[in-house]
């Protein structure tokens, strides 16, 4: 049996889920065993994703490694999995981030460590499944199921206001998803199938497309989150443990963007065109207004949370600017560049936001404060940490040579083909991002020592150093050589753009 014949997709889903179940059964009495076992499962899952990458055919735009089994025969619901050039980079981001989260918790989580590892491993399997599902109901089941472990992660290991944050997080995301389910049921009644690829080709009149687009918007805009349905995210980040913030920012926010690519754009292309100006406006509000909001934050995690919302505005801008580009130029090349830039922004932001939250976590573990005013002169006692944090802050600001620059630059460049003013507004994030990121860095790392115990801090240990080295390598590699990501996604994005720019209105 060759590697390509293995059920790699199921292995990526069920290996971490079953590993999480074992960690739960083992319990805290075997704490060290649970840690090493969970780390091993995370590494094994990442290896599966690397095999998937190596076996992936970059010249084929359709779904690969397809697995299909009947699940609920009465309604023709299937266990149907597959990946394309859009899903694969997000799966690799998920499996890589899980390793970091397991390592970050090694010496920090003391209570219910087996439950903690169980929650993250199961969450990893469910997130992988979301990116692979090719049946609408299967997608919905995994989409909702992943709320449960994150709800528990924030609710059990979160801060003092964790109950409020978990309920707000759950209600926002769950209620938005209900509308998505209604859209799926309607589409299945028209298409006679829950197969997502079949739903892409369902002919719909413009009114039906508009209603379905709005239903999808309510689910995916909350998850990204877009302005004005973003208010749950800062609360969730502030109260979540470091690992929870890392997964939330690095992976879970990307699922909203993935939803637009997998459902909204291909199923409702005419409605997407109709609402494209509104989506561009909302994206620019997120980029500019939320950037100013980040500038006044005194809590480091809240600042990074608002930064995430601003950066994710680039993602939705890149998804919907192709309509304006095509209208202005009649060419699809700029549209492809904008969408690829948005995809690159999603991947890059996953690594950079993970690094930023881990930096805050390192300081919080020592001082037990997230407030900027409680720090100052950290470079004097933690010079190695200060160097790593400088790299990640620069990447968050979009410095050329880091992965943070590539996606933003492509989206701005493509936006210019549609409108100078859209590109100008989007480019403001380069100024705002540098402003709030460097201002935070200056106050925390440099300046006078605020507290006596700051001067007694110990620099990062080998475990923390290993995490930061991994992230630094990724951020710099994709900043200098982003081809490995673009090669995977190009053919799939090209096909998607061709599909989206064709009208399919009936009646």
Buried (B, 14 or more C-beta within 10 A) or exposed (E): EEEBEBEBBBBBBBBBBBBBBBBBEBBEEBBEEBBEBBBEBBBBBBEBBEBBBEBBEBEEBEBBBEBEEEBEEEEBBBBBBBBBBBBBBBBBBBBBBBBBBBBBBBEBBEEBBBBBBBBBBBBBBBBBBBBBBBBBBBBBBBBBBBBBBBBBBBBBBBBEEBEEBBBBBBEBBBEBBEBBBEBBEBBBEEBEBBBBBBBBEBEBEBEBBBBBBBBBBBBBBBBBBBBEBBEBBBBBBBBBBBBBBBBBBBBBBBBBBBBBBBBBBBBBBBBBBBBBEEBBBBBBBBBBBBBBBBBEBEBBBBBBBBBBBBBBBBBBBBBBBBBBBBEEEEEBEBBBBBBBBBBBBBBBBBBBBBBBBBBBBBBBEBBEBBEBEBBBBBBBBBEEBBEBBBBBBBBBBBBEEBBBBBBBBBBBBBBBBBBEEBBEBBBBBBEBBBBBBBBBBEBBBEEEBBBEEBEEBEBBEEEBBEBBEBBBEBBBEBBEEBEEBBEBBBBBBBBBBEBBBEEBBEE
